Amino acid sequence: MPKRVQKKVKDNLDKCRSAAIVAVSSYNRPGSQFRTAEYLVMITIAWTAIFHSLFYRRHRRPWYRRKTSGAGTAIRYLKIDGEPKHWDLAECLKQYYNNKTPPERKNLEFLLGLRNKIEHRHLPELD
């Protein structure tokens, strides 16, 4: 009998698949002015979702912890609108790879740097 996949794992896998399809289709769409920017944002969402799926599968919560004062206190998480704040892609890479720097990590860090440049600063001429 096949092992049942957890709902959070499945939901993140579905999100990853959908975001990756949107990323590729937006990049391949003719005439789009912002296709590289759209691709970078959506593929970052896809990679973040796949890492969240991996962490959930390993029974690890990919959530930012809140600083607590004192020893022996319960673990608390940062929340946004009542929901735990999930790790961004940079934090996922740090948690997943630790001190290792394989080529995949370097490629994703490069992609993340491009995404941050277009989303947080300006939209350069990438296309």
N, C-alpha and C positions, 0 to 999 in steps of 0.2 A: 504494500500500500504506500503510495507516495506521501512524502512529508508535506504537511500543509504549510504554506507560506504565511507569515504574519501579515496582518492587514497593513501595518505601517511600512513594511518592506515592499509589499505589492503596490501600495499607493505611490511610494517614491520611485519604484521602477516604472510605473505608468507615467508619472510626471517626467521622468528622465527621457523616456521614449518620445513623448509628445513634444517636449522642448527641443530635442535633437531634430525631430522631423521639421518643426517650425523653423529652426535655425538654418537647416540645409535648404528648405524651400524658399525662405526669404533671401538667402544668398543667391540662389539660382533664378530668382524672379527677374525677368528682363526689365530694364528701365528704372529700377529702384535706386534712388539716390543714396540711401543709408543702409545698403545691404550688408556691408561689413560690420557696421555698428549693430544692426539688428542681429546678425549672426553671433557676434561676440557676446552680447547680452544673453541670448537664448542658449548658447552652448555652455555658458557659465552656469546658468540655471540647471541645465541637464547634468553637468558634472557634479554640481552640488547635490542634486537629488540622488545620484548614484552613490555618492559617498554616504549620504544619510541612510540610504538603504543598507549599505554594508555595515554601518555602525548599529543600526536597529537589528540586523540579522545576528550580530554578535552580542546582542542584549546590552548595548551601550547607548546611553542617551546623548545625542549630539547637540547638547544645549549648553549655553554659557552659564557658568556658576556665578552666583552672587558672592561677594566678599562677606564673610561672616566674622564676627568678633567673638573670640573665646573658643576654647577647645570643647569638644563633645557636643557641639550644636549640630542640629540636623542639616543636611545639604539643602541649600536653597538655590533656586535658579532665577536668573533675570527673566522678567516677563514683559511682553509687549501685548497690550490689549487683553491681558489675562492669560495669554499663551506663552509657553517657554520660548525664549529667543534662541533659535537654532544657529549653529555654527555657519559662518560664511565659508566660501571655498578655501580661502587662505588658512583658516583655522582647521578645516577638514584635512588639508594637505599636511599641516603641522602635526595633527593628531594621528593621521594614518601612517605617515612615513617617518615620524620622529626625526632622528638625525640623518637618515638615509637620503641621498639625493640622486635617485635614478633619473634617466632621461625623461620619463613620463612626468615626473614632478616638475622638472625644469621647464618642460613644454607648457604645462598647466600654469606655472607661475608667470611665464611670458604672456600667455593668453590672458591671464588675470590682470597683468599690468596694462595691456592694451584696453581691456574692458574698463578698468578704472580710469584710464586717461579719457576715454570717450564719454563715460557716464558721469564722472565727477568734475571734469575740468572743461573740456571742449571737445568738439567733434572735428578731428583733423581730417584732411583729405586722405582717406585710406583706400577708397575705391579707385 
